[in-house]
Amino acid sequence: MIKPVRNEFPSTYADRLGQIYSARITTHSKKSKGQFFTPLETAKFMASFYSSDRSTIKILDPGCGTCILSCALIEKIVGNNNKVKKILLDIYESDIDLLEYINYSLRYLKKWLLKFNIKLLYQIYSSDFIIENKDCYLSSPTIFNDSSYPTYDIVIMNPPYFKISKNDNRAIIAKTIINGHPNLYSIFLMTAAKLLNSEGILIAIVPRSFTSGNYFKEFRKTFFEEILLENIHLFGSRKETFSRDKILQETLIFKGKKGVNNGVTHEIFLTHSKGIKDINSAKGKKFKLSELLDLNSSEKILHLPFDKMENEIINIFKSWKGNLKKYDIKISTGPVVTFRAIDYLYDLNQTGNDLAPLFQLYNTLPMSLEWPVSKKGKAQYIKISDRSKSLLIPNRDYIFLRRFSAKDDKRRLIASPYFAGFVNADYIGVENHLNYIYRQNGNLEKNEVLGLSALLNSRLFDSYFRTFNGNTNVSATEVREIPLPPLEDIKQIGNHIQKSNSLTNSDIDLIVNSYFDLGQLFVAYEKN
């Protein structure tokens, strides 16, 4: 048995248990289970969001690990509520190897609470949290709270993070919020939201990825109807949040309450820290909900400015009324999926074959194309035939935009202009890891191609994109939603680009910042 130290706080004991267990399993095992243990400082910070004067409090901790969140929360309740007499705690943990540690943790917590004459009744569920509570997706509690499933005063959680198949039973249960292959954490969040009572509180640490993107669109729509966000905390570093588990993940902490959103009057307190060490001295600012989230939009993208500069950038974009659709410009995903089209692909040009150039992610650089690339296994050509015609697009003027950025890329948006004269061909191939931008009814003008490419590669657009995108994916849906300046401004920037002999990121930034008079804004950015 791993014994507690004399007068040790339950959360400290739970943290020690977590470190001991974590040291015994591999990083691969943690990733396969989506299992990342909450550091003690983070657990206490999350617990600080909650206050209650109830005499009886019912708590849910799904995916509990060693119960560090429950322990930190209950310590906070005991320290601030002299009325509490009974705590009801339900926890879920499907990793049976953790059950021994959970029992150590909760037995000590129960003993510790007796010092304050507080009774703890806990229930440990080793079943799957979502499957166990599937009924919450079938009905809603009435005003008399006579639901067929339990409801809680507070849910505190660090759910598992990994994608599941759309045919997974858990995805089928939550099919109303699913699009494509869902990440399990979003289903945990939605289930938790449904299990709150009418005044319930939800506190969670989760990836930022739910804030945008088509995969989470239906989730956002339903979740923001259930939960009214009150606090959000951002981390400047991906390395620190789960550093013990050697996990790089952009995460956030939020507190929300059960209720209907009112974007006009409701405020959100947004805080940020560099990491865990400075979390208790986090700086913050209040925002109207409508400044961060447009509930009337179809996408319901949540913008999260990390600092004053990003907030000013959001306001700049809000002042622009254009977008791709208004300018008769479309964005599509490259139709060539290499493993499906393998019979038509060639690394090198083949004499006697009718071949079209194939452009892939690694050919696409900021403001330039590197093609062909002479590397074995890097297809640069695609055969033109009756069977492959559906994979090809006409050789016209386009903008190629990477759908994914590498973790070491300095910018999320990487775009290159493409002009039909680049190659002598009737058709070209665009691989599935690229988006391509074009005018469906007609052709993009040269200054439009250059101007829009420059904007997409600029620090201005990169900074705006980061306020709502917390991963390395660049979806066509997100790009369609980005506000754009007047088309004439885009053309004028394109004209400046044509006159420039250098197209480095620095040159692009100089032109874009000068055009929109943003010099002073980015001076602060450079200092940071």
C-alpha positions, 0 to 999 in steps of 0.5 A: 500500500502507498500510504499518505504522509501525516497531515497530507492534503488529499489532493497531494496524496492523489498527485503522488499516486498519479505520479507513481502510476504514471511512472509504471506505464509507457507514454504509448499506453497513455496515448492509446487510452487518451490518459493524461494526468492533471498536475496538482497546480492545475487541479487546484486552479480548476477547483478555484472556479467553484463556490457553493453554500449548499449543505449537500453537494453532488459531484461527478468526476468522469475519467477520474484518474487518481481523483486529483480533481475531486480531491482538489475540488472538495478541499476548496469546498471545505475551505469556503463553505461551513454549511456543507455536511454531506458530499455525494461523489460519483466517479468513472474510470474504465482503466481497471489498473487504476482502481487500486489507486482510486480506492487509496485516494478516496478512502483517505479523502473520506477519512480526512473529511471526518475531521470537519464532520463532513460525510462522503458517500462515493460510488466508483464506476468502472463501466464506460461513462458514455454508455452508462449514461446513454439515456441522457441523449434520449430525454431531458429532465423536466422542471421537477428533475424526474429524469431517468439518469442522475444529475449533478451540482458540479462536474469536474473533468479531464476527459480522455483525448483520442479519436474514435470511429463513427461506428463506435457505440459511443459515437452512435449514442451521441450521433446528433453531435457527431460529424466524421470521426469524433474525438472522445473528449467532446462526447464526454463534455456533451454527456457531462453537460446533459447530466448537470442539474438546472443550476449545475457547473461544469469545469474541464481541461480539454484540447482547444480543437473544439473551438472551430472546424467542421468536425466539431460544428454540431457539437458547438451548436448543441453544447453552447445551447446547454452551457453558458461559458463564464471563465476560460483560461489559456496556456501560452505553452503546449509543453507545460500542461501535461509535461510529466506525461511528455505530451504536446497539446494545446489545451484550455480550462473552462467553467460554464453553467447550465443555461441559455446563452445571452450573447448581448449581456453575458460576459466571459472572463478570459485569462492566460498564463505562460504555463503552470508555474505562473497559473495563479498570477494569470492575467485576464480581461472580461469580454462580452460573449458576442465579442468571442462567439457569434451565436447567430452564425452557422459555424459558431466559432469561438475566438480566444485572443491570448493578449491585447494584440490578438484582441485588436486583430479580431476587431480588425477582421470584424470590421471587414465585410467581405469573404470568399463567397461574396467575391465569387471565390471558392475553396475546395479540397484536392481530389487526389488521394494518393493511396487510392490513385496509386496506379496513375501516379509517377515520380518522374516524367514518362516519355510516351505517357500523357501526364499532368503535374501533381502538386502536393503539400511539400511542393507548397511553400509561402508564396512559391511552388517547388515542383518537381521534387526529385525524390523516390516515392514522391509522386509529381505526375498523374496520368491523364486517362478516362479513369483518372479525369475525375481526379484532375482539374483544369489548368487555371490560376489558383492558390494552393493552401496547405491543409495541415501545418507541421508542428515546427512551422512558424505559421499555420497558413502556408499558401502559394500562388499558381498560374496556368503558365507554370506548366504546359498542360490542360489539366493538373492534379491537386493532392488531398492534403492541399486546398485550392482556391479559385473563381468558379465562374471565370478566372482569378486576376493575377493581382487577386491571386497574389494579394490573397496569397500574401494575406494568407501568408501574413502574420496578420492572418496567422495571428487571427487564425490562431485565435480560434484554431487550436490544432495544425489542421486548416479546413476549407470551412474555416477559410470560407468563414474568414472575413476579408478586406474589400476586394480592391484592397486585395488587388492593390496588395497584389499590385505591390507584390508584383512590383516586389523582387522578394517574397519572403515572409518579412517582405509580405508582412511589410507590405500587408502591415503598411497597407493596413497601417499596422506597424505599431500593433506588431511592434508589441508583438515583436517585443513579446 
